[in-house]
Amino acid sequence: MGVPEMAPQTPVTRQSGKHAVVLMRYACNHRLRNAVYHWALNSLRRDAACRAHYARLRQRHTHARALRGVADRLLRILIAMLTAGTLYDPARHAAKIPA
């Protein structure tokens, strides 16, 4: 059985003649969204690579946007691990942390 492809949560744009508003997409699996949110938040406390990635994103973005960036990174790692059939190795990602 292959790994399911996870589509990113794309924003929804609502437009009229004069106004364009970009909103969060609400059509999703809410349990999965909640689980990924807490996974990313707790990774900030435990994983130095996630903390460094969050700090880089936080220089340009709000807390929520930076946390979504951390969650996206964790999901990419998860999909790569599932595809390769490997376990998580924190030392592998710690080497990528800038000094």
C-alpha positions as CSV (number, residue, x, y, z in Angstrom):
1,M,0.0,0.0,0.0
2,G,1.5,3.4,-1.0
3,V,1.7,6.5,1.1
4,P,-1.3,8.8,0.5
5,E,-0.4,12.1,-1.0
6,M,-1.2,15.0,1.4
7,A,-2.4,18.1,-0.3
8,P,-1.4,21.3,1.4
9,Q,-4.2,23.3,2.9
10,T,-4.6,26.0,0.3
11,P,-6.3,29.3,1.2
12,V,-9.6,30.1,-0.3
13,T,-9.9,33.5,-2.2
14,R,-13.3,35.1,-2.3
15,Q,-13.6,37.9,-4.8
16,S,-16.1,40.5,-5.9
17,G,-15.6,43.3,-8.3
18,K,-13.8,45.5,-5.7
19,H,-12.7,43.2,-2.9
20,A,-10.6,40.1,-2.6
21,V,-10.3,38.3,0.7
22,V,-8.1,35.3,1.4
23,L,-9.6,33.0,4.1
24,M,-8.5,29.8,5.8
25,R,-9.9,26.6,4.4
26,Y,-12.2,24.9,6.9
27,A,-12.9,21.8,4.9
28,C,-10.5,19.3,6.5
29,N,-10.2,16.5,9.0
30,H,-10.3,18.5,12.3
31,R,-8.8,15.7,14.4
32,L,-5.8,15.5,12.1
33,R,-5.4,19.3,12.0
34,N,-5.5,19.4,15.8
35,A,-3.0,16.5,16.1
36,V,-0.6,18.2,13.7
37,Y,-0.9,21.5,15.5
38,H,0.0,19.9,18.9
39,W,2.7,17.9,17.3
40,A,4.3,21.1,15.9
41,L,3.9,23.0,19.2
42,N,5.4,20.2,21.3
43,S,8.3,19.8,18.8
44,L,9.3,23.4,19.5
45,R,10.0,22.3,23.1
46,R,11.8,19.0,22.4
47,D,13.5,19.3,19.1
48,A,16.3,21.8,18.5
49,A,15.9,21.6,14.7
50,C,12.2,22.6,14.9
51,R,13.1,25.4,17.3
52,A,15.7,26.8,14.9
53,H,13.3,26.5,12.0
54,Y,10.6,28.3,14.0
55,A,13.0,31.0,14.9
56,R,13.9,31.6,11.3
57,L,10.3,31.7,10.2
58,R,9.3,33.9,13.2
59,Q,11.6,36.7,12.0
60,R,9.3,37.2,9.0
61,H,5.9,35.8,10.0
62,T,3.4,35.6,12.9
63,H,3.4,32.8,15.4
64,A,0.6,30.9,13.7
65,R,2.3,31.1,10.3
66,A,5.6,30.1,11.7
67,L,4.0,27.1,13.5
68,R,2.4,26.0,10.3
69,G,5.8,26.1,8.7
70,V,7.1,23.8,11.4
71,A,4.1,21.5,10.9
72,D,4.8,21.4,7.1
73,R,8.4,20.5,7.7
74,L,7.4,17.7,10.1
75,L,4.9,16.3,7.6
76,R,7.5,16.3,4.9
77,I,9.9,14.4,7.2
78,L,7.0,12.0,8.1
79,I,6.2,11.3,4.4
80,A,9.9,10.7,3.6
81,M,10.2,8.3,6.5
82,L,7.1,6.4,5.4
83,T,8.3,6.3,1.8
84,A,11.7,5.0,2.8
85,G,10.5,2.8,5.6
86,T,12.9,4.3,8.1
87,L,12.6,5.6,11.7
88,Y,13.1,9.1,12.8
89,D,16.7,10.0,13.6
90,P,17.1,13.4,15.4
91,A,20.8,13.5,14.8
92,R,20.2,13.6,11.1
93,H,18.2,16.8,11.3
94,A,20.4,18.3,14.1
95,A,23.3,18.5,11.6
96,K,21.2,20.9,9.5
97,I,20.8,23.5,12.3
98,P,22.7,26.7,11.5
99,A,25.1,27.8,14.2
